[in-house]
Amino acid sequence: MIRKLFYHSLIGLLGLWVATKLIPGVSFSGSTEIFIFCGLVLGFANAFIKPIVKVVSFPLLIITLGLFSSVINLIILEAVDVVFPELNINGLVPLFLTSLIISVGTVILYPRQRRRYRKKEE
């Protein structure tokens, strides 16, 4: 469980960092400690809150063939943006692109860690 939180936080932190460097309309004006805490909160939301929201919105996920999952990602990222005034995501397009970067990071990094963990168990 701690490993899952760590990986989600790391992926969220890296995704936010890449987004602040590449996407116009995404900026961070706080200290490094606040940025790390922002990544931890995003990782916590993706690891624990997102699965609950997906279960509750399961009918919408079925009707939209999983596309509602991107809406869930946008809502979670916007919630983190609201909680941290140092993080500024201006507009829907930068919000979508930041969510896309974090999703791609999750696809690339998280499954590799699961495979490594499974090999160690065997």
Secondary structure, 3 states (H helix, E strand, C coil): CHHHHHHHHHHHHHHHHHHHHHCCCEEECCCHHHHHHHHHHHHHHHHHHHHHHHHHCHHHHHHCCCCHHHHHHHHHHHHHHHHCCCEEECCHHHHHHHHHHHHHHHHHHHHHHHHHHHHHHC
